[in-house]
Every structure is written in structure tokens, then in C-alpha cells.
């Protein structure tokens, strides 16, 4: 599948089918603010999002649902990246970068 992922000023992330252009999924930020960081993890078909309150969200496109949400910091998350070799997530803040180890498939 090919997807187009967007975030907008209405505090929502949308996933569109790239071929048809139709909206397939949507996630509204429950904290009533826009998403300030977004990263698409193609290997796991997941969208990682951050907001200005320090929350990290992981939306699984194949499962069509949010699989993780937690406030990991108290400052705005400005950028998200993944080091696939170590399975770590890099989070950029205003004054530093923090690294978080990913633990997957925990029941």
C-alpha cells in the first residue's frame, strides 16, 4: 500500500490512499493541540507523532489504530527520527536531542 500522511491545524492526522486519494484513517489529538512532529516508519507501517505538551503517539496504519501514547517529556516535541540499526527514536526539543529505546510486541 502507498499512503499520504498529513497533519493540519485542526489537530488531526489523516492517512490517504495515494492511488485513489480517499481518506482511509484519521486521528485527532486528544490534547486539543496540533501535532508538532511527525515521522513515517515505513518498516513498521507506523506514524510517530509528537505534540507541544510532550506526548508521543504511535499510530499503526495496518492495525488502523493508536498503539501507543504517553507523555514522555514536558516540552514540545519538535522532530522525530528513527535509528533503524539500534531501533531507537530520536526526539528533538528546543535545546537538545533525546534518544529512546523502542520495545516492540510487548503484551
N, CA and C atoms as an extended XYZ file, in Angstrom:
321
Properties=species:S:1:pos:R:3:atomname:S:1:resname:S:1:resid:I:1 pbc="F F F"
N         0.839       -1.189        0.000 N   UNK     1
C         0.000        0.000        0.000 CA  UNK     1
C         0.879        1.247        0.000 C   UNK     1
N         0.396        2.276       -0.655 N   UNK     2
C         1.041        3.585       -0.650 CA  UNK     2
C         0.108        4.560        0.052 C   UNK     2
N         0.682        5.324        0.961 N   UNK     3
C        -0.106        6.255        1.753 CA  UNK     3
C         0.455        7.658        1.658 C   UNK     3
N        -0.403        8.625        1.887 N   UNK     4
C        -0.008       10.010        2.094 CA  UNK     4
C        -0.505       10.367        3.485 C   UNK     4
N         0.407       10.829        4.331 N   UNK     5
C         0.064       11.196        5.707 CA  UNK     5
C         0.171       12.709        5.834 C   UNK     5
N        -0.864       13.334        6.417 N   UNK     6
C        -0.847       14.783        6.621 CA  UNK     6
C        -1.189       15.107        8.066 C   UNK     6
N        -0.661       16.214        8.531 N   UNK     7
C        -1.095       16.809        9.801 CA  UNK     7
C        -1.529       18.233        9.478 C   UNK     7
N        -2.531       18.707       10.209 N   UNK     8
C        -3.096       20.011        9.879 CA  UNK     8
C        -3.379       20.809       11.142 C   UNK     8
N        -3.750       22.069       10.935 N   UNK     9
C        -4.022       22.983       12.044 CA  UNK     9
C        -5.305       22.649       12.796 C   UNK     9
N        -6.071       21.696       12.311 N   UNK    10
C        -7.290       21.295       13.027 CA  UNK    10
C        -7.006       20.175       14.030 C   UNK    10
N        -5.728       19.953       14.356 N   UNK    11
C        -5.276       18.984       15.366 CA  UNK    11
C        -5.480       17.532       14.937 C   UNK    11
N        -5.500       17.285       13.633 N   UNK    12
C        -5.748       15.936       13.139 CA  UNK    12
C        -4.636       15.453       12.215 C   UNK    12
N        -4.374       14.141       12.306 N   UNK    13
C        -3.517       13.448       11.369 CA  UNK    13
C        -4.446       12.644       10.464 C   UNK    13
N        -4.197       12.715        9.169 N   UNK    14
C        -5.014       11.978        8.215 CA  UNK    14
C        -4.129       11.099        7.350 C   UNK    14
N        -4.657        9.923        7.018 N   UNK    15
C        -3.963        8.992        6.138 CA  UNK    15
C        -4.846        8.799        4.913 C   UNK    15
N        -4.256        9.051        3.737 N   UNK    16
C        -4.965        8.917        2.470 CA  UNK    16
C        -4.362        7.782        1.663 C   UNK    16
N        -5.187        7.123        0.891 N   UNK    17
C        -4.705        6.160       -0.085 CA  UNK    17
C        -4.075        6.962       -1.226 C   UNK    17
N        -2.825        6.697       -1.532 N   UNK    18
C        -2.108        7.500       -2.527 CA  UNK    18
C        -2.660        7.312       -3.939 C   UNK    18
N        -3.227        6.166       -4.226 N   UNK    19
C        -3.740        5.910       -5.571 CA  UNK    19
C        -5.096        6.556       -5.802 C   UNK    19
N        -6.007        6.373       -4.846 N   UNK    20
C        -7.366        6.887       -5.036 CA  UNK    20
C        -7.555        8.289       -4.470 C   UNK    20
N        -6.693        8.669       -3.526 N   UNK    21
C        -6.842        9.967       -2.872 CA  UNK    21
C        -7.892        9.977       -1.777 C   UNK    21
N        -8.468        8.821       -1.493 N   UNK    22
C        -9.528        8.777       -0.486 CA  UNK    22
C        -8.953        8.718        0.931 C   UNK    22
N        -9.665        9.345        1.849 N   UNK    23
C        -9.289        9.337        3.258 CA  UNK    23
C        -9.546        7.936        3.806 C   UNK    23
N        -8.526        7.342        4.417 N   UNK    24
C        -8.691        5.991        4.953 CA  UNK    24
C        -8.686        5.953        6.477 C   UNK    24
N        -7.962        6.874        7.113 N   UNK    25
C        -7.874        6.893        8.573 CA  UNK    25
C        -7.655        8.317        9.056 C   UNK    25
N        -8.026        8.552       10.338 N   UNK    26
C        -7.822        9.870       10.915 CA  UNK    26
C        -7.597        9.713       12.417 C   UNK    26
N        -6.751       10.563       12.972 N   UNK    27
C        -6.509       10.598       14.410 CA  UNK    27
C        -6.554       12.048       14.856 C   UNK    27
N        -7.405       12.334       15.831 N   UNK    28
C        -7.464       13.676       16.397 CA  UNK    28
C        -6.666       13.698       17.692 C   UNK    28
N        -5.856       14.738       17.869 N   UNK    29
C        -5.075       14.863       19.081 CA  UNK    29
C        -6.029       15.126       20.252 C   UNK    29
N        -6.050       14.240       21.242 N   UNK    30
C        -6.966       14.416       22.374 CA  UNK    30
C        -6.597       15.582       23.288 C   UNK    30
N        -5.414       16.152       23.100 N   UNK    31
C        -4.969       17.260       23.940 CA  UNK    31
C        -5.293       18.622       23.328 C   UNK    31
N        -6.097       18.598       22.263 N   UNK    32
C        -6.602       19.815       21.624 CA  UNK    32
C        -5.504       20.767       21.186 C   UNK    32
N        -4.438       20.183       20.620 N   UNK    33
C        -3.375       20.991       20.030 CA  UNK    33
C        -2.884       20.268       18.783 C   UNK    33
N        -2.205       21.005       17.938 N   UNK    34
C        -1.678       20.402       16.725 CA  UNK    34
C        -0.509       19.482       17.016 C   UNK    34
N        -0.247       18.586       16.090 N   UNK    35
C         0.940       17.747       16.193 CA  UNK    35
C         2.142       18.579       15.755 C   UNK    35
N         3.197       18.546       16.538 N   UNK    36
C         4.366       19.382       16.264 CA  UNK    36
C         5.499       18.598       15.609 C   UNK    36
N         5.385       17.276       15.551 N   UNK    37
C         6.408       16.436       14.927 CA  UNK    37
C         5.721       15.223       14.319 C   UNK    37
N         6.242       14.775       13.184 N   UNK    38
C         5.677       13.591       12.533 CA  UNK    38
C         6.790       12.830       11.814 C   UNK    38
N         6.723       11.503       11.887 N   UNK    39
C         7.687       10.649       11.203 CA  UNK    39
C         6.947        9.397       10.747 C   UNK    39
N         7.161        8.997        9.506 N   UNK    40
C         6.558        7.772        8.997 CA  UNK    40
C         7.605        6.668        8.998 C   UNK    40
N         7.359        5.621        9.762 N   UNK    41
C         8.248        4.469        9.843 CA  UNK    41
C         7.757        3.439        8.840 C   UNK    41
N         8.354        3.438        7.668 N   UNK    42
C         7.924        2.571        6.580 CA  UNK    42
C         8.139        1.093        6.916 C   UNK    42
N         9.196        0.780        7.654 N   UNK    43
C         9.491       -0.612        8.009 CA  UNK    43
C         8.370       -1.247        8.827 C   UNK    43
N         7.735       -0.459        9.690 N   UNK    44
C         6.683       -0.979       10.568 CA  UNK    44
C         5.295       -0.446       10.210 C   UNK    44
N         5.213        0.353        9.168 N   UNK    45
C         3.959        0.951        8.704 CA  UNK    45
C         3.262        1.687        9.853 C   UNK    45
N         4.049        2.536       10.520 N   UNK    46
C         3.546        3.298       11.659 CA  UNK    46
C         3.876        4.771       11.481 C   UNK    46
N         2.999        5.610       12.015 N   UNK    47
C         3.226        7.051       12.049 CA  UNK    47
C         3.513        7.431       13.490 C   UNK    47
N         4.658        8.078       13.708 N   UNK    48
C         5.015        8.579       15.032 CA  UNK    48
C         4.738       10.068       15.045 C   UNK    48
N         4.035       10.518       16.081 N   UNK    49
C         3.651       11.918       16.189 CA  UNK    49
C         4.022       12.446       17.565 C   UNK    49
N         4.363       13.719       17.617 N   UNK    50
C         4.617       14.378       18.887 CA  UNK    50
C         3.816       15.646       18.953 C   UNK    50
N         3.561       16.129       20.178 N   UNK    51
C         2.834       17.392       20.305 CA  UNK    51
C         3.546       18.351       21.245 C   UNK    51
N         2.983       19.537       21.400 N   UNK    52
C         3.636       20.589       22.184 CA  UNK    52
C         3.592       20.333       23.681 C   UNK    52
N         2.807       19.348       24.113 N   UNK    53
C         2.734       19.002       25.531 CA  UNK    53
C         3.689       17.870       25.906 C   UNK    53
N         4.458       17.374       24.926 N   UNK    54
C         5.438       16.326       25.200 CA  UNK    54
C         4.918       14.909       25.038 C   UNK    54
N         3.755       14.749       24.416 N   UNK    55
C         3.197       13.416       24.198 CA  UNK    55
C         3.745       12.806       22.912 C   UNK    55
N         4.022       11.505       22.966 N   UNK    56
C         4.404       10.726       21.799 CA  UNK    56
C         3.260        9.780       21.479 C   UNK    56
N         2.868        9.726       20.209 N   UNK    57
C         1.804        8.852       19.725 CA  UNK    57
C         2.396        7.940       18.653 C   UNK    57
N         1.983        6.678       18.643 N   UNK    58
C         2.361        5.759       17.580 CA  UNK    58
C         1.060        5.201       17.004 C   UNK    58
N         0.816        5.524       15.735 N   UNK    59
C        -0.384        5.078       15.039 CA  UNK    59
C         0.020        4.009       14.033 C   UNK    59
N        -0.537        2.810       14.182 N   UNK    60
C        -0.232        1.700       13.294 CA  UNK    60
C        -1.231        1.711       12.137 C   UNK    60
N        -0.733        1.910       10.932 N   UNK    61
C        -1.618        2.017        9.769 CA  UNK    61
C        -2.264        0.675        9.436 C   UNK    61
N        -1.526       -0.419        9.558 N   UNK    62
C        -2.097       -1.730        9.234 CA  UNK    62
C        -3.180       -2.137       10.234 C   UNK    62
N        -2.983       -1.801       11.497 N   UNK    63
C        -3.992       -2.110       12.524 CA  UNK    63
C        -5.095       -1.053       12.579 C   UNK    63
N        -4.837        0.087       11.918 N   UNK    64
C        -5.776        1.208       11.858 CA  UNK    64
C        -6.165        1.734       13.242 C   UNK    64
N        -5.141        1.826       14.104 N   UNK    65
C        -5.415        2.337       15.449 CA  UNK    65
C        -4.133        2.834       16.116 C   UNK    65
N        -4.348        3.595       17.162 N   UNK    66
C        -3.268        4.081       18.000 CA  UNK    66
C        -2.768        2.914       18.848 C   UNK    66
N        -1.460        2.626       18.796 N   UNK    67
C        -0.913        1.502       19.563 CA  UNK    67
C        -0.092        1.959       20.766 C   UNK    67
N         0.211        3.267       20.818 N   UNK    68
C         0.982        3.785       21.946 CA  UNK    68
C         0.729        5.270       22.070 C   UNK    68
N         0.542        5.718       23.291 N   UNK    69
C         0.525        7.147       23.583 CA  UNK    69
C         1.006        7.347       25.012 C   UNK    69
N         1.935        8.268       25.180 N   UNK    70
C         2.461        8.545       26.511 CA  UNK    70
C         3.147        9.903       26.507 C   UNK    70
N         3.013       10.592       27.624 N   UNK    71
C         3.757       11.841       27.796 CA  UNK    71
C         5.170       11.460       28.203 C   UNK    71
N         6.102       11.678       27.297 N   UNK    72
C         7.483       11.274       27.574 CA  UNK    72
C         8.343       12.447       28.045 C   UNK    72
N         7.903       13.666       27.741 N   UNK    73
C         8.625       14.869       28.159 CA  UNK    73
C         7.606       15.958       28.477 C   UNK    73
N         8.057       17.041       29.065 N   UNK    74
C         7.153       18.153       29.387 CA  UNK    74
C         7.308       19.325       28.431 C   UNK    74
N         8.219       19.191       27.473 N   UNK    75
C         8.450       20.254       26.494 CA  UNK    75
C         7.934       19.814       25.127 C   UNK    75
N         7.718       20.756       24.209 N   UNK    76
C         7.243       20.396       22.867 CA  UNK    76
C         8.221       19.480       22.131 C   UNK    76
N         7.669       18.442       21.487 N   UNK    77
C         8.466       17.560       20.637 CA  UNK    77
C         8.500       18.194       19.256 C   UNK    77
N         9.689       18.542       18.766 N   UNK    78
C         9.814       19.299       17.525 CA  UNK    78
C        10.116       18.442       16.300 C   UNK    78
N        10.799       17.324       16.502 N   UNK    79
C        11.167       16.469       15.371 CA  UNK    79
C        11.363       15.053       15.893 C   UNK    79
N        10.991       14.076       15.062 N   UNK    80
C        11.147       12.665       15.415 CA  UNK    80
C        11.904       11.974       14.290 C   UNK    80
N        12.844       11.099       14.662 N   UNK    81
C        13.534       10.272       13.685 CA  UNK    81
C        13.783        8.905       14.306 C   UNK    81
N        14.129        7.932       13.484 N   UNK    82
C        14.414        6.586       13.987 CA  UNK    82
C        15.777        6.144       13.483 C   UNK    82
N        16.557        5.585       14.372 N   UNK    83
C        17.787        4.904       14.007 CA  UNK    83
C        17.417        3.430       13.873 C   UNK    83
N        17.244        2.947       12.642 N   UNK    84
C        16.770        1.580       12.423 CA  UNK    84
C        17.803        0.532       12.844 C   UNK    84
N        19.075        0.891       12.863 N   UNK    85
C        20.107       -0.064       13.265 CA  UNK    85
C        20.008       -0.412       14.748 C   UNK    85
N        19.610        0.564       15.570 N   UNK    86
C        19.528        0.337       17.012 CA  UNK    86
C        18.091        0.321       17.518 C   UNK    86
N        17.120        0.595       16.632 N   UNK    87
C        15.702        0.692       16.983 CA  UNK    87
C        15.492        1.707       18.106 C   UNK    87
N        16.101        2.875       17.928 N   UNK    88
C        15.936        3.983       18.860 CA  UNK    88
C        15.222        5.128       18.161 C   UNK    88
N        14.430        5.850       18.940 N   UNK    89
C        13.731        7.035       18.432 CA  UNK    89
C        14.465        8.265       18.940 C   UNK    89
N        14.793        9.162       18.017 N   UNK    90
C        15.386       10.446       18.382 CA  UNK    90
C        14.303       11.504       18.427 C   UNK    90
N        14.258       12.247       19.521 N   UNK    91
C        13.277       13.321       19.711 CA  UNK    91
C        14.038       14.629       19.855 C   UNK    91
N        13.757       15.569       18.969 N   UNK    92
C        14.396       16.882       19.051 CA  UNK    92
C        13.520       17.827       19.838 C   UNK    92
N        14.135       18.472       20.823 N   UNK    93
C        13.493       19.528       21.608 CA  UNK    93
C        14.139       20.847       21.206 C   UNK    93
N        13.715       21.915       21.828 N   UNK    94
C        14.274       23.230       21.512 CA  UNK    94
C        15.772       23.287       21.804 C   UNK    94
N        16.211       22.619       22.877 N   UNK    95
C        17.600       22.764       23.310 CA  UNK    95
C        18.424       21.481       23.292 C   UNK    95
N        17.832       20.360       22.858 N   UNK    96
C        18.596       19.111       22.873 CA  UNK    96
C        17.871       18.028       22.076 C   UNK    96
N        18.576       16.898       21.899 N   UNK    97
C        18.005       15.694       21.291 CA  UNK    97
C        18.060       14.596       22.348 C   UNK    97
N        16.953       13.879       22.502 N   UNK    98
C        16.927       12.746       23.421 CA  UNK    98
C        16.695       11.476       22.610 C   UNK    98
N        17.209       10.359       23.098 N   UNK    99
C        17.066        9.067       22.415 CA  UNK    99
C        16.316        8.104       23.313 C   UNK    99
N        15.400        7.360       22.710 N   UNK   100
C        14.542        6.425       23.436 CA  UNK   100
C        14.624        5.054       22.776 C   UNK   100
N        14.842        4.023       23.564 N   UNK   101
C        14.874        2.659       23.042 CA  UNK   101
C        13.451        2.168       22.798 C   UNK   101
N        13.227        1.579       21.648 N   UNK   102
C        11.912        1.052       21.292 CA  UNK   102
C        11.821       -0.403       21.739 C   UNK   102
N        10.738       -0.728       22.449 N   UNK   103
C        10.459       -2.107       22.827 CA  UNK   103
C         9.155       -2.484       22.119 C   UNK   103
N         9.231       -3.424       21.198 N   UNK   104
C         8.074       -3.784       20.376 CA  UNK   104
C         7.458       -5.106       20.826 C   UNK   104
N         6.184       -5.260       20.479 N   UNK   105
C         5.445       -6.514       20.698 CA  UNK   105
C         5.442       -6.952       22.149 C   UNK   105
N         5.187       -6.010       23.033 N   UNK   106
C         5.061       -6.337       24.451 CA  UNK   106
C         3.585       -6.433       24.767 C   UNK   106
N         3.182       -7.564       25.313 N   UNK   107
C         1.752       -7.774       25.615 CA  UNK   107
C         1.349       -7.084       26.893 C   UNK   107
